[in-house]
C-alpha cells in the first residue's frame, strides 16, 4: 500500500483523473476511497478526495510538474545521473545535484534541467580540503521520483537518445588518456562501479558504430591512497575503453565532450593521428 506522497507525476495525474471519473459516476467519497485502495493499492483520505472533487485543493499546487517524456535533455540528465549527479531527500526536499570542477558541465546540466521545466540554482563552493567546485541543484519531487526508478526503465529513454545519454555519462566519468612518450598508446575511457551501466553504454556505442571493451580495473579490497590517507575499494571498479582509432574518431564526431578540457585533449590526439584533418566537433 502506498500514499499519495509516494506517487510520481504521471501516477498522481492518473489518480486525480480517476477520482473525478468515479465522482461523475456518482460514487460517494467513501466509496471512492475504498475503490482507490482496492484497485490501485493507494491510501488516500476521504477529506482529500472531497477537496479534489470540489476543486478546493490542487495536488500540483506546490509541486512543479516537469516534462518527463523522452527527450535529448532528459537523456543527458540520466547519463549524468549514472555518473556524477546525485539525488537525495532531506528536510522534506527532493534534491537533484551535480557538483564538479568544470563550470561548463554544470551549465550543460542546468540547460537540460531548464529544457524539461525544472527550476534550478547554480553556485560555487570553496573547499579547503579538496578542489573548489561548481554545483547546480534542483528540488523537484517528480524528477527525483523519476530518477529513483529501476535503471532498466531509465535505459529505455536513453535508447531513444543515445548520444545525449553517452555525453552526460562521459562528461561525468570520461577521460582521455595520452601516453606522454607514445601517443599510439592512448584511449578514451570511463570508470564505473555499476557493470550494468557500462554494458548498456557499450551497446549504445556499438549502435553508433563505436567499438569499446570493458575490463575489471580494480578489485574490491585493493588499497588506494587519497590525499595521503589509505583506503580500500569496497566494490569492483570497471573500465570501458575506446581505443581503436576509427572508433575514437567516430566518438569525437558523434558524442564528444561538453567539457572543453576533455574535448581539446581528444582533438589533440586526433590531430596527432590525422594531421591533415580538421578538428572534430560534436
C-alpha positions, -999 to 999 in steps of 0.1 A, spaced: 0 0 0 13 35 -9 4 70 -1 -1 99 -25 33 113 -14 50 82 -30 34 88 -64 53 102 -93 40 129 -116 22 105 -140 7 84 -113 -6 114 -94 -22 128 -126 -38 95 -133 -52 92 -98 -67 127 -99 -85 119 -132 -96 85 -118 -111 102 -87 -130 127 -109 -143 100 -132 -156 80 -102 -173 111 -88 -190 117 -122 -204 81 -119 -220 93 -86 -199 72 -62 -197 87 -27 -165 100 -13 -162 70 10 -168 46 -19 -141 64 -40 -116 60 -12 -124 23 -9 -122 18 -47 -88 35 -48 -74 13 -21 -88 -19 -36 -79 -13 -73 -47 8 -70 -33 0 -36 -31 37 -27 -42 51 6 -60 85 4 -82 101 29 -119 110 24 -113 147 31 -86 148 4 -109 132 -21 -137 156 -12 -114 186 -17 -102 173 -51 -137 168 -63 -149 202 -52 -118 219 -66 -107 231 -32 -73 216 -35 -49 210 -64 -23 183 -56 1 200 -81 -2 234 -64 31 231 -45 47 207 -70 62 219 -102 55 194 -130 83 187 -154 84 172 -189 95 136 -184 87 124 -219 118 111 -237 140 140 -250 176 148 -256 177 169 -223 162 141 -202 186 116 -217 216 138 -209 203 142 -173 201 104 -170 236 99 -183 250 124 -158 229 108 -130 247 75 -136 279 95 -132 285 125 -110 249 137 -104 230 125 -73 196 126 -57 188 129 -21 159 135 2 164 158 32 143 181 53 113 171 31 130 183 0 137 161 -31 170 173 -44 189 166 -76 225 178 -75 256 179 -96 289 192 -81 320 192 -103 351 213 -111 340 222 -146 316 251 -149 308 240 -185 294 207 -172 273 225 -146 259 249 -172 251 220 -196 232 202 -168 214 234 -159 203 238 -195 190 203 -195 170 209 -163 156 241 -178 146 223 -210 124 199 -191 109 227 -170 128 222 -137 138 252 -116 175 252 -106 202 273 -90 239 274 -97 267 281 -72 303 278 -63 318 261 -32 352 268 -17 366 237 -1 399 239 18 405 201 17 395 194 -19 393 213 -52 368 241 -53 337 231 -72 307 244 -91 273 230 -84 238 230 -98 208 217 -79 171 214 -84 144 205 -58 118 187 -77 98 157 -64 88 144 -98 123 144 -113 136 128 -81 110 100 -83 117 95 -120 154 90 -114 148 68 -84 130 41 -105 148 9 -117 177 17 -140 161 -6 -167 133 20 -171 158 48 -175 177 28 -201 146 27 -222 147 65 -225 184 66 -231 180 42 -261 159 69 -278 186 95 -274 219 75 -271 243 103 -280 229 126 -253 230 99 -227 266 90 -235 276 126 -235 262 130 -200 279 99 -188 313 107 -204 311 143 -192 308 128 -157 332 98 -158 351 101 -191 388 108 -196 412 110 -225 445 92 -217 475 103 -238 507 83 -232 534 110 -228 561 91 -247 539 72 -271 506 87 -282 498 55 -300 490 40 -266 461 63 -260 424 59 -255 391 73 -242 376 56 -212 351 58 -183 352 41 -149 321 30 -130 312 5 -102 280 -4 -120 288 -31 -146 253 -29 -160 256 8 -168 289 1 -187 275 -29 -205 245 -8 -216 268 20 -227 289 -4 -246 257 -15 -265 248 21 -273 283 29 -285 281 -2 -308 248 11 -322 267 42 -333 295 21 -348 319 27 -320 339 -3 -307 347 -5 -270 359 -30 -244 351 -35 -207 376 -47 -182 380 -50 -144 400 -20 -133 403 -25 -96 392 -55 -75 373 -49 -43 397 -47 -14 425 -31 -35 442 -3 -15 443 33 -28 459 65 -14 436 95 -14 451 128 -1 477 109 20 452 85 35 449 48 26 415 35 17 403 3 1 379 -2 -28 346 -15 -14 334 -28 -47 349 -39 -81 356 -9 -103 352 -14 -141 365 4 -171 350 9 -205 377 18 -230 375 31 -266 409 26 -282 406 18 -319 414 50 -338 384 49 -361 361 44 -331 378 73 -312 373 94 -343 336 85 -345 332 90 -308 346 126 -312 322 133 -340 290 116 -327 293 120 -289 322 141 -277 326 161 -245 308 192 -234 338 200 -212 364 218 -233 395 205 -215 384 169 -223 374 177 -258 406 196 -265 426 167 -253 407 144 -275 412 166 -305 449 169 -297 452 131 -301 432 131 -333 453 159 -348 484 138 -339 469 108 -357 453 128 -386 474 159 -391 456 168 -423 421 165 -408 402 195 -393 392 195 -356 364 170 -348 335 187 -331 301 174 -320 
